[in-house]
Amino acid sequence: MRRATLMTSIVLTLVGFHGTGAAEAKSGSLQARDVARERKASLLIRVAPGDWGNANPAEIEALLNSVGNEMLKHFPGSQVPPIIVSPSRNGPLVMYQKGPSNEYQVLLAAKDTHWAEYVYEFSHELLHILAGYDLRAPTRTARHQWFEEMLCETASLYMLKRYALSWDVLAPRTEWKGYTAELQRFTNRAFSEKHRRLPVNVTFEDWYQENGQSLATKPYLREKNELVAMMFLPLLEQIQDWRAIGYLNLDNREGDPTLQDYLARWYRKTPVAQRQLVKNTFGVFHFNLPAEDAGPAAAGMQAAVQAEVSMPDEGAAGKRGR
């Protein structure tokens, strides 16, 4: 694990917003007709009236449905019940309590036409829904819940980068194309925050050894979660199938003694064909894969996984999933 690797990754990421955005939008992004077809997907997100500042709820609704459909491309075959999104000073969060027709209820703090903030906040809450956050007991914090919070932050970074590079194609309205520069500034600022990088000469193993215990019992240590999210972003970029995240909270015992136990349960609950993201997660933390994969072939695979993803050094019931 070398610090230079992460610094190179971050530099390439930031440079990408300025120099390669247009080319990537043309070559690697969806073409306009594909975007139009995806907007006909079954995901239904309704934005409730309220204090959205100078933004029209219909505009917000168009954007959030675009974000939702982009996210669902990483969960092929998955279906999500309708979602009601409301403005709130207590947001962003997803509530445990469902709406009158069993809709998920998401609160956002974003206001006005700051579209980047909507992308960032909603991506986080939608991943909670896709991760089955409501399978956890709402009256208590689950041990290692920070890991889900971190994945949600990683998804936010992924979607910010996706939209910053491809806004000309993904913007729900053609008249919004002029927002590209502001979206890229917001994204660059998020990626450049100092707390998202490891201290000089500190490896990720050393950092986690020092911080792992506090993370296990305090899921909302925002700056620590955001640092780990920078480590995980390359995984979500490399592995486009994220369906394993849907099994994260299945049979959640809330008391897995260690993070490795927590990840092993996730591994065993995930269908074999969808385990790559879980396997690479073991590589990030340099954990051995669960015993069922023991043997010479598995040892070779584990070594390959760790080499591939070697990370650089760089509440209340009915209320929230955060």
C-alpha positions, -999 to +999 in steps of 0.1 A: +000+000+000+018+031-012+007+066-006+018+075-041-010+054-055-037+073-038-022+107-046-020+096-083-057+085-081-068+118-066-048+139-091-062+119-120-097+123-106-095+161-102-077+166-136-105+145-152-131+171-143-112+198-163-096+182-192-114+149-201-150+156-192-162+163-227-143+134-242-155+110-216-191+122-219-189+115-256-171+082-255-178+065-222-211+080-212-246+071-222-258+086-255-288+109-254-312+082-266-300+058-240-306+084-213-341+090-226-348+053-225-335+049-189-358+078-178-387+055-185-375+030-158-399+020-131-382+040-103-407+065-089-394+094-069-419+121-059-408+154-045-432+169-020-439+206-019-422+227+008-393+251+013-370+242-016-359+278-019-361+290-056-362+254-070-393+240-085-403+206-070-408+193-106-372+202-115-359+185-083-380+154-091-366+152-126-330+153-112-336+128-085-352+103-108-322+107-131-299+100-102-320+071-091-320+055-125-282+060-128-278+042-094-300+013-103-278+005-133-254-009-107-282-030-092-296-049-123-329-065-117-335-046-084-368-028-078-373+000-053-407+010-038-418+046-044-398+073-026-412+106-012-386+133-009-392+163+014-372+193+024-361+195+060-335+212+082-330+178+098-319+162+066-304+145+048-317+112+061-340+084+053-367+076+078-375+042+092-412+051+092-428+046+058-453+068+041-491+062+039-487+040+008-455+023+022-432+048+004-397+054+016-394+088+031-362+108+024-354+142+038-329+165+021-313+197+033-304+209-003-320+241-013-324+263-044-309+252-077-277+238-062-281+206-082-247+192-070-260+191-034-291+172-045-270+146-063-246+143-033-273+140-006-298+118-025-272+093-037-262+087+000-298+081+011-307+060-019-278+036-012-291+032+024-324+020+008-307-003-016-286-017+013-317-026+032-311-002+061-346-009+074-336-045+082-317-030+112-334-024+145-344+013+144-341+017+182-304+010+184-271+015+166-258-016+150-221-025+156-201-017+124-229+004+110-202+029+100-194+006+071-227+012+055-224+049+062-190+048+045-204+030+014-232+056+011-206+083+012-186+064-015-217+062-037-222+100-033-186+106-045-191+082-074-223+099-085-208+134-081-179+124-103-203+107-128-224+138-131-195+162-131-179+144-161-212+137-180-236+165-171-241+175-207-256+141-213-272+133-179-287+167-171-325+162-171-331+195-188-311+209-217-312+244-203-292+232-173-261+225-193-246+258-182-244+244-146-214+222-155-188+245-141-205+249-108-210+211-105-174+205-112-163+231-086-185+214-060-171+180-069-135+192-069-140+208-035-154+176-020-126+155-033-099+179-022-109+182+015-079+176+037-096+152+061-103+128+032-066+119+029-044+099+052-018+118+072+017+118+057+036+086+062+006+068+077-006+036+060-043+027+059-036-004+081-020+018+107-049+043+105-076+016+108-058+000+137-060+033+155-095+042+145-113+009+140-126+006+175-142+040+176-158+034+142-173+001+153-195+018+179-199+053+164-213+052+129-215+089+123-179+099+126-182+118+094-146+128+086-134+093+093-161+077+071-152+102+044-115+092+045-123+055+041-148+064+013-118+077-007-102+043-003-134+025-015-142+048-045-118+028-069-137-004-059-171+010-070-155+023-102-138-010-110-168-033-100-199-020-118-222-047-102-231-034-067-258-059-059-238-073-031-247-042-011-283-053-010-273-082+013-253-061+037-280-060+064-296-094+058-296-113+090-279-084+108-270-096+142-259-061+154-232-077+175-205-091+151-174-089+174-151-077+147-153-060+113-140-092+098-169-111+113-193-085+100-178-088+065-178-126+066-216-126+073-221-102+044-199-125+022-219-157+031-253-140+026-243-127-009-249-150-039-217-164-053-220-146-086-223-112-069-195-115-044-167-096-062-172-064-043-172-082-010-140-101-019-123-069-028-134-054+005-115-081+023-085-071+002-087-035+013-085-045+050-061-074+043-085-099+059-085-135+049-116-146+030-140-168+050-131-205+055-154-218+028-129-204+003-099-220+020-074-239-001-045-233-026-068-219-053-084-195-028-051-184-015-040-175-049-073-156-055-069-138-022-034-127-032-048-115-065-076-096-049-053-079-024-029-069-052-058-055-073-073-034-046-042-026-025-053+007-010-029+036-011-017+055+019-030+085+015-319+075+161-348+075+173-373+048+162-391+058+130-367+086+123-335+079+105-311+058+086-289+089+080 
